[in-house]
């Protein structure tokens, strides 16, 4: 499966509304995944990278990226697609739903 197809699948699984609510921007297909920046939040995360692993599950890195460094804040491994939104909420403090 191509990187672009994997990225589009992840984007669809998270949902356009959820991505809009967390202020996702600069979405880019990375090797076996999707990466994007998000708006300011209480946990200091401003960059999320979601990758498909060999078990057909997702590994997610939550980082704070600045000009000087990349600081990894949290990692969540072996997530099913339906667990992505909850993981984003827990690790950023941002809601992915309006209700």
C-alpha positions in Angstrom: 0.0 0.0 0.0 1.4 3.4 -0.9 2.2 6.1 1.7 -0.4 8.4 0.3 -3.1 5.8 0.5 -2.2 5.0 4.1 -2.2 8.7 5.0 -5.7 9.2 3.4 -7.0 6.2 5.3 -5.8 7.5 8.6 -7.2 10.9 7.8 -10.6 9.3 7.0 -10.5 7.2 10.2 -9.8 10.2 12.4 -12.4 12.3 10.5 -12.4 15.7 8.9 -14.4 17.3 11.8 -12.1 16.0 14.4 -9.0 17.3 12.5 -10.7 20.7 12.1 -11.6 20.8 15.8 -8.0 20.2 16.9 -6.7 22.7 14.3 -4.8 20.2 12.2 -2.7 21.8 9.5 0.2 20.9 7.2 -1.0 17.3 6.8 1.7 15.3 5.0 2.1 11.6 4.1 5.1 10.1 5.8 6.6 6.6 5.5 3.6 4.4 6.4 1.6 7.2 7.9 0.3 10.7 8.4 1.9 13.7 10.2 0.4 17.1 11.0 0.6 20.1 13.3 -2.1 21.0 15.7 -3.2 24.1 17.7 -1.9 25.1 21.1 -3.0 22.9 24.0 -2.4 22.3 27.7 0.1 19.4 27.2 2.4 21.3 24.8 1.9 19.0 21.9 2.1 20.7 18.5 3.0 17.8 16.2 1.4 14.3 15.8 2.8 11.5 13.7 0.6 8.4 13.1 2.3 5.3 11.5 1.0 1.9 10.5 3.1 -0.8 12.1 3.8 -4.4 11.2 0.8 -5.7 13.2 -1.6 -3.6 11.1 -2.1 -1.3 14.1 -1.1 2.3 14.6 1.8 3.9 16.5 1.4 7.5 17.5 4.1 10.0 18.5 3.1 13.3 20.2 5.8 15.9 20.0 6.7 19.5 20.6 8.6 20.7 17.5 10.5 24.0 17.6 13.3 25.5 15.5 15.8 24.2 18.0 14.6 20.7 18.8 12.0 17.9 18.6 10.8 16.9 22.1 8.8 13.6 22.2 6.1 14.1 24.8 4.2 10.9 24.6 3.9 7.7 22.5 1.0 5.3 22.0 1.6 2.0 20.4 -0.6 -0.7 18.8 -3.8 1.3 18.6 -6.8 0.2 16.6 -8.3 2.8 14.2 -11.3 3.4 16.6 -8.8 4.3 19.4 -7.1 7.2 17.6 -9.4 10.0 18.6 -9.4 9.0 22.3 -5.6 8.8 22.2 -5.4 12.3 20.7 -7.8 13.6 23.3 -5.8 12.1 26.2 -2.4 13.2 25.0 -3.3 16.7 23.9 -6.2 17.7 26.1 -8.1 18.7 23.0 -11.5 17.3 22.2 -12.2 15.7 18.9 -16.0 16.0 19.2 -18.3 18.9 19.8 -20.8 17.0 21.9 
